[in-house]
Amino acid sequence: MIKSIKPWLLITGSILAATSGYSLAGDAEIEQLKKRLTALENQQAKPTKQSNDKSSGKFYGTLRPSLTQVDQDDSNKTDVTDFLSHAGFYFEHELANGWTAIGHGEWSIDISNNGDFGKSRRAYVGFDSPYGRVAIGKQRPVQYLLIAEYVDIFNHANAPFAYDNYSPFFVNNMVSYKKSWNNLSILASAQFNGFESNDDADMVNVGLSYDHNDLHIAAAYLTQDFADDSNANLVGSTADTVAVSFANRFDNGFYLAAAWQERDLDVVAGLDSKQTTVDVSMAYSLSKAYTAKLGYFHLDNDMPEVVNNSHHGFNVTLEHHLSDNFQIHGEVLRKAFDYDQDSTAISIGLKYNFSIKWQ
C-alpha cells in the first residue's frame, strides 16, 4: 500500500507544480516526505523481534535448626544445632540441537553458631547433551548419588550414619559425566587436585544404576588417594571401596532402602584395614500430616582398639508436616560403640524449605 502511494504522490505534485504554477510542496518538504515514506516501508518489511531467551532457574534453600541433648556416659549437654541448612541457585540455558548449559552454586548456613553463610557445598558449570552430561567443579560424587542418597532420609547432620565415616558427600576439583538409556544410567567422576596428588587423579568414582518407577538398584566403585589428607596418618595412603544400594517405595506408601560398602584401606603407616558399612532406612506416612522413619546402621573394621570406631545403632524420627514446606520433627539417635562410650542424642527441630523459580 505504501509503495503504491509514494509514486503517485510525487508525480501528482510535480504535474501541479509544472502546469499551474502552484507548488504542492517545497523541495525540502518533498524530501522530508520521501524520508518518512522510506522509514514506513522499512518498518513494514522488518519482522517483529522475538525473544530467544530460553533460560530457567531457581533460588532455593532449607533452614534446619534443632535443639539437641547428647548423653554420653555420665555427662550430658544441650545445644542448638544445625542439621545442614543451606541455600543455593541453579540455572539452565537451552542451546541449539538439544544442548543445555548448566550452572549450580550452593552454600551452607550454620544456624548453630553465628548463622555464618559461605562454606561451599556445590559450585560447578556444565552442559547436558544427547551424548551425556558433563560438569566441572565441586559436586556430589557418584558414591553419594547412587549409594547414600537413597538412605539419606533423616534430619540429622551425619546421616547416613555408617556411610558418613568413610565416604564423601561433596568433592572439589571434580569432573563428572552421566549418560542414561531408558532405565539404565552410567556415572563417572574424577578429582584432579594439581600437585596434591601422587597420580593424575586424587579420586576416581564410577557406577551403574537401574531405575524403574520407584525401584532403584545400583553399584559403584571408588578409589581414593590420600596424598594430602588432613589426617597425617593417612598421607600417602589409598582406599578402594565397592558399594551396592537398593530402594523401593511400595504401593502402600512404605519406603525401604539399604546401602552396603566394603572399603580396603592401605595405610603407609602399616594400619591396613578392611571396613564395612551398612545403612538401612524405612519410612511410612501415617497420615497426610505425619511420617514415621526408622533407620539401622552398622560399621565394622579391624583396626587396633585405640583407633577402632566400630559401632552400630538406630534412629527413630517422627515428622509433623504443617505444610508442604514446613515441618516439626523429633528424633532419637543411639550409637553403641565396641571400644568407646555409647551415646544418645535427642533432638526437636524445625525445617523450612523454600524455592523461587523463574522461566
Secondary structure, DSSP 4 states (H G I P E B T S, - for coil): -HHHHHHHHHHHHHHHHHHSS--SS-HHHHHHHHHHHHHHHHHHHSPPP-----EEEEEEEEE-EEEEEEEETTEEEEEEEES--EEEEEEEEE-STT-EEEEEEEEEEETTTT-EEEEEEEEEEEEEETTEEEEEEEE--HHIIIIITTT--SSSTT-STTGGGTS-S-EEEEEEEEEEETTEEEEEEEE--GGG-SSS-SEEEEEEEEEETTEEEEEEEEEEEETT-SSGGGTTEEEEEEEEEEEEE-TTS-EEEEEEEEEEEE-TTS--EEEEEEEEEEEEESSSSEEEEEEEEEEEE---GGG---EEEEEEEEEEEEETTEEEEEEEEEEEESSS--EEEEEEEEEEEEEEEE-
